[in-house]
Amino acid sequence: MGMQWFCGLVLLGFVALLGCVHGEPLEDLVLRLPGQPKVSFRQFAGYIDVDEKAGRSLFYYFVEAEEDAKNKPLTLWLNGGPGCSSLGGGAFTELGPFFPKGDGQGLVRNSKSWNKASNLLFIESPAGVGWSYSNTPSDYTCGDESTAMDMHMFLVKWFDKYPEYKSRDFFLTGESYSGHYIPQLAIALLDHNMHSTDFKFNIKGVAIGNPLLRLDRDAPAIYEFFWSHGMISDEIGLTIMNKCDFDDYTFSGPHNVTTICNDAIAEANQVVGNYINNYDVILDVCYPSIVEQELRLRKWATKISVGVDVCLSYERHYYFNLPPVQKALHANRTKLPYEWSMCSSVLNYSGTDGNINILPLLKRIIQNHIPVWVFSGDQDSVVPLLGSRTLVRELAHDLNFKVTVPYGAWFHQGQVGGWATEYGNLLTFATVRGAAHMVPYAQPGRALHLFSSFVHGSRLPNTTKIPIDG
């Protein structure tokens, strides 16, 4: 008994010394997740209080880079929704180091994790998403402005908790409704930098995938996508393009439209049907029941990729609700009266903030000499590349940027990874061939290549050394 006590004391002393040397909070160190393969990098998870009086706290998961973590940048990833989990989405479905196994009991390694290129930080935001919570129920009625304020407060406190990262290059990334979250957060951090006489965020780039940027442009692109992919008839497509005015389009739908327009949109939605995943139009649904919406821009059934686990949503939900998993992640510390879910059932998010035009925010970010990349999976009909590409071109025109890289193919492992163009050395638009709304999930290799180029400040390669016979 005495020897066991002595060994435990030595171990605790070693762990305390380790924390002292590296400066990380050891109470948040994740020793090992249930069913996790052995890895050499460390993981941390826990809470940051963003409003102690209200009892509002955000849950985070932080994973070090696979190799040479001390010399790699820090990247924040946020999922969208609004109201969906960056832990369940980015961290354990798309770009993190592990995915749930088929039985939902353990984890498998993601060989294309973005922690090959960067340290990664995932936050469940706003409060009410995943394990993030508030003791003040009115906090669950929120919107873009309060979300950005809480994220700013979170990051100030997180960097205090992890001081060695204060000087690191810091990249802001996300997808879908993070087309709102990430630019608005970037502006809040730039405002912080402008007024701070102490710590300043070392923002080096912004990258957003299939992002909602301007609803009245992104909405008509949905029907252009349907039409161009043979999902609706010429008659329906022509009627929508000629009879619908999307200039005043909002989350509640088009305003002051004709009956002809409304009927055509309803017919288009009916023809596309419920057995196509609008987030990834070439792939299949998960049976026996259709998978829960990963994101909420469209209230249609989703599906998950062929060639990967088509029912990952179920396995992820089961895994995160296992008590040993929550204990290992230091999660659910208040014993919430509901299960962890990918998208929040308690959040009452603004129904009008989705109408905000994000382009002026991107313009200001770029004017602060911060590179912005917009990337689009080309099989997504929810926020199609057709709208995003047009908006990026209009933003470049507003900035008086010239084309610095003409639109053309970029290559990954000798094959076309997608198409890309660059404006003024600071604004890049890229497609990812064969990718869906969740780009890293559908095309992990191409997504990692794109991300690595982004954080290294490199252009996507526009040539391949592999010859084509013939």
SVG drawing of the C-alpha trace seen along z (x, -y; Angstrom):
<svg xmlns="http://www.w3.org/2000/svg" viewBox="-51 -51 60 54">
<polyline fill="none" stroke="black" stroke-width="0.4" points="0.0,0.0 2.9,-2.3 4.6,-1.6 1.4,-2.3 0.9,-5.5 4.5,-6.5 4.2,-5.7 1.0,-7.6 2.6,-10.6 5.5,-10.4 3.1,-10.2 1.1,-13.2 4.3,-15.1 5.5,-14.3 2.1,-15.3 2.2,-18.6 5.7,-19.2 4.7,-18.6 1.8,-21.1 4.2,-23.6 6.7,-23.2 4.3,-23.4 1.8,-25.8 -1.3,-23.8 -4.2,-23.3 -3.8,-19.7 -7.4,-19.5 -8.5,-19.6 -6.0,-17.0 -7.9,-14.1 -5.9,-11.0 -7.6,-8.7 -11.1,-8.5 -12.9,-5.1 -12.0,-2.9 -9.4,-5.4 -6.3,-4.2 -3.0,-5.0 -1.6,-8.4 1.4,-10.5 -0.4,-13.9 -2.3,-15.3 -6.0,-16.3 -7.7,-18.7 -11.4,-19.3 -13.4,-21.3 -15.3,-24.6 -14.6,-28.3 -17.0,-30.5 -18.0,-33.4 -20.4,-35.0 -20.0,-33.8 -23.0,-35.8 -25.4,-34.2 -23.7,-30.8 -23.0,-30.7 -20.2,-28.4 -18.9,-27.0 -17.4,-23.6 -14.3,-23.1 -12.1,-20.3 -8.5,-21.0 -6.1,-18.6 -2.5,-19.1 -0.9,-18.7 0.2,-15.2 3.9,-16.1 5.9,-19.2 2.9,-20.8 5.1,-23.5 6.0,-24.9 2.6,-24.6 -0.2,-27.2 -3.5,-27.1 -6.8,-26.8 -10.3,-27.4 -13.1,-25.4 -16.8,-26.2 -19.8,-24.3 -22.9,-26.2 -26.6,-25.4 -27.1,-27.9 -27.1,-25.7 -25.0,-22.7 -22.0,-21.2 -18.4,-21.7 -17.5,-18.8 -19.9,-16.4 -19.3,-17.9 -15.8,-19.2 -14.0,-17.3 -15.5,-13.8 -17.1,-13.7 -14.9,-15.8 -11.4,-16.9 -10.5,-15.8 -8.2,-12.9 -10.9,-10.3 -14.2,-9.0 -16.7,-6.8 -16.5,-3.1 -19.4,-1.3 -20.7,0.1 -20.6,-3.4 -18.4,-2.0 -15.0,-3.2 -12.9,-5.3 -10.9,-4.9 -8.1,-7.2 -8.8,-9.7 -5.7,-9.5 -6.6,-12.8 -7.0,-14.8 -6.2,-18.5 -4.0,-18.1 -1.4,-17.0 -0.9,-20.7 -2.1,-22.5 -3.2,-22.4 -7.0,-22.4 -9.6,-24.0 -13.3,-23.2 -16.0,-25.1 -19.6,-24.2 -21.2,-27.6 -23.5,-29.3 -24.6,-28.2 -27.3,-25.6 -25.3,-23.7 -24.0,-20.3 -22.6,-20.5 -22.3,-24.3 -25.0,-25.7 -26.3,-28.6 -28.0,-28.7 -30.1,-31.6 -32.7,-30.1 -33.2,-33.4 -29.6,-33.1 -30.8,-30.4 -32.6,-33.2 -29.7,-34.6 -28.3,-35.6 -25.2,-36.5 -24.1,-39.5 -24.3,-37.7 -22.6,-34.6 -19.7,-36.7 -19.4,-38.5 -19.3,-35.2 -16.8,-33.7 -14.6,-36.8 -14.8,-36.4 -14.1,-32.6 -10.9,-33.2 -9.6,-35.9 -9.9,-33.4 -8.7,-30.4 -5.5,-32.1 -5.0,-33.0 -5.4,-29.4 -3.0,-28.3 -0.5,-31.2 2.0,-29.5 -0.4,-29.9 -0.7,-33.7 2.0,-34.3 1.1,-31.5 -0.3,-32.1 -4.1,-31.9 -6.5,-30.8 -10.3,-31.0 -12.2,-28.4 -15.7,-26.9 -18.5,-25.9 -22.1,-26.7 -23.6,-29.2 -20.1,-29.8 -20.1,-32.1 -21.7,-34.3 -20.0,-33.1 -16.4,-33.3 -16.4,-36.8 -18.3,-38.3 -15.9,-36.8 -12.9,-38.0 -14.3,-41.6 -14.7,-41.3 -11.1,-40.1 -9.9,-42.9 -11.8,-45.4 -10.1,-43.9 -6.7,-44.3 -7.4,-47.9 -8.2,-48.8 -6.0,-46.5 -2.7,-47.7 -1.8,-44.2 -2.6,-40.9 -3.6,-41.0 -4.9,-38.0 -2.4,-37.0 -4.9,-36.4 -3.3,-35.1 -6.2,-33.9 -9.9,-33.2 -11.3,-30.2 -15.0,-29.3 -16.5,-26.3 -19.9,-26.4 -20.7,-29.5 -23.9,-31.4 -22.8,-34.9 -25.7,-36.7 -29.0,-34.9 -30.6,-36.8 -27.7,-35.5 -27.2,-32.1 -31.0,-31.2 -31.4,-31.4 -28.2,-29.4 -30.0,-26.4 -32.5,-26.3 -29.7,-26.9 -27.9,-23.9 -31.1,-21.7 -31.6,-22.8 -27.9,-22.3 -27.8,-18.8 -30.9,-17.5 -32.9,-17.5 -35.7,-19.7 -37.1,-20.2 -36.3,-23.0 -39.9,-24.3 -39.5,-24.6 -36.0,-26.0 -37.0,-28.6 -40.1,-29.6 -38.1,-30.2 -35.3,-32.1 -37.8,-34.3 -40.6,-34.8 -38.9,-34.9 -37.2,-38.0 -34.8,-36.9 -33.6,-40.4 -35.7,-40.5 -35.3,-36.8 -35.1,-36.1 -35.0,-32.9 -38.8,-32.9 -38.8,-32.8 -39.2,-35.2 -41.3,-38.3 -43.8,-39.9 -43.6,-37.0 -46.1,-35.9 -48.2,-32.7 -46.4,-31.4 -43.0,-31.7 -44.3,-30.1 -45.8,-27.2 -42.6,-26.7 -40.5,-26.6 -42.9,-24.2 -42.9,-22.0 -39.1,-22.0 -38.9,-21.0 -41.4,-18.2 -39.6,-16.9 -36.3,-16.8 -38.0,-15.0 -37.1,-13.7 -34.8,-10.9 -32.0,-13.0 -29.5,-14.6 -29.4,-18.2 -26.1,-18.5 -24.5,-15.9 -26.6,-15.2 -24.8,-12.2 -24.8,-10.1 -27.2,-7.9 -29.4,-8.2 -29.0,-6.1 -31.7,-3.5 -33.9,-2.4 -34.6,-6.0 -33.3,-9.2 -30.4,-10.8 -31.0,-13.9 -30.2,-17.2 -26.6,-18.0 -27.3,-21.7 -30.5,-23.7 -30.4,-25.9 -32.9,-23.6 -35.6,-21.5 -35.1,-18.5 -33.7,-15.0 -30.0,-14.5 -27.8,-11.7 -24.2,-10.7 -21.4,-9.7 -21.1,-6.4 -17.6,-5.0 -17.6,-6.1 -19.9,-5.2 -23.3,-6.3 -24.8,-6.1 -22.1,-8.0 -24.6,-10.4 -26.2,-7.6 -22.9,-6.2 -21.6,-9.7 -24.8,-10.4 -24.5,-7.0 -20.8,-7.5 -21.1,-11.0 -24.0,-10.0 -21.9,-7.2 -21.1,-8.2 -17.4,-7.1 -17.0,-9.3 -18.5,-12.3 -16.3,-11.7 -13.1,-11.4 -14.0,-14.7 -14.8,-16.5 -18.2,-17.2 -21.7,-17.6 -20.6,-18.9 -24.0,-20.2 -25.9,-17.0 -28.0,-18.6 -31.7,-17.5 -31.3,-16.4 -29.0,-14.2 -26.1,-15.5 -27.2,-16.0 -25.7,-17.3 -28.0,-20.2 -29.6,-22.0 -33.2,-21.4 -33.1,-24.2 -31.7,-27.1 -34.0,-29.9 -31.7,-31.4 -32.6,-34.6 -34.7,-33.9 -33.6,-37.2 -29.8,-37.3 -29.4,-34.9 -30.4,-37.7 -27.3,-39.8 -25.0,-40.5 -21.5,-39.3 -19.6,-40.8 -18.8,-44.1 -17.3,-42.2 -15.1,-40.1 -14.0,-43.4 -12.9,-44.8 -11.0,-41.6 -9.1,-41.8 -8.4,-45.5 -6.6,-44.4 -4.3,-42.3 -5.8,-39.0 -6.2,-36.4 -9.7,-35.1 -10.4,-31.7 -13.9,-30.7 -14.1,-27.0 -17.0,-25.0 -17.8,-21.3 -19.3,-21.1 -22.0,-18.5 -23.8,-20.8 -27.1,-22.2 -27.8,-24.0 -25.1,-26.6 -23.9,-25.9 -20.7,-27.1 -22.6,-29.0 -23.7,-31.6 -20.4,-31.7 -18.2,-32.1 -20.3,-35.1 -20.2,-36.7 -16.4,-36.3 -16.0,-37.9 -18.3,-40.8 -16.2,-41.3 -13.0,-41.3 -14.5,-44.0 -15.6,-46.1 -12.0,-45.9 -10.6,-46.8 -8.6,-43.5 -7.3,-42.2 -7.1,-38.5 -3.7,-37.2 -4.4,-33.5 -6.8,-32.8 -9.6,-30.4 -8.4,-26.9 -7.9,-23.4 -5.8,-22.6 -4.3,-19.2 -4.1,-16.7 -2.1,-13.4 -2.1,-13.9 -5.9,-14.4 -8.0,-17.5 -8.8,-18.5 -11.1,-21.3 -10.9,-24.7 -9.6,-27.9 -8.9,-31.6 -7.3,-34.3 -7.8,-38.1 -5.3,-40.7 -3.1,-38.0 -5.6,-38.1 -8.9,-36.6 -9.1,-33.0 -12.1,-31.0 -11.7,-27.2 -14.0,-24.3 -13.3,-20.8 -14.2,-18.3 -16.7,-15.6 -17.1,-17.2 -20.3,-17.9 -21.5,-20.6 -19.2,-19.1 -16.0,-19.2 -13.5,-17.4 -16.0,-14.5 -16.7,-13.9 -13.2,-14.5 -10.8,-14.2 -7.6,-14.0 -8.4,-17.0 -9.7,-19.0 -6.4,-18.4 -4.4,-19.5 -6.5,-22.7 -6.2,-23.4 -2.4,-22.8 -2.0,-25.2 -4.1,-27.8 -2.1,-27.6 1.2,-27.6 0.3,-30.6 0.7,-28.6 -1.3,-28.6 -3.0,-25.5 -0.9,-23.7 -2.2,-24.3 0.0,-21.7 0.6,-18.0 3.8,-16.0 1.8,-13.0 1.5,-12.8 -1.7,-11.9 -1.3,-9.3 -2.8,-9.8"/>
</svg>
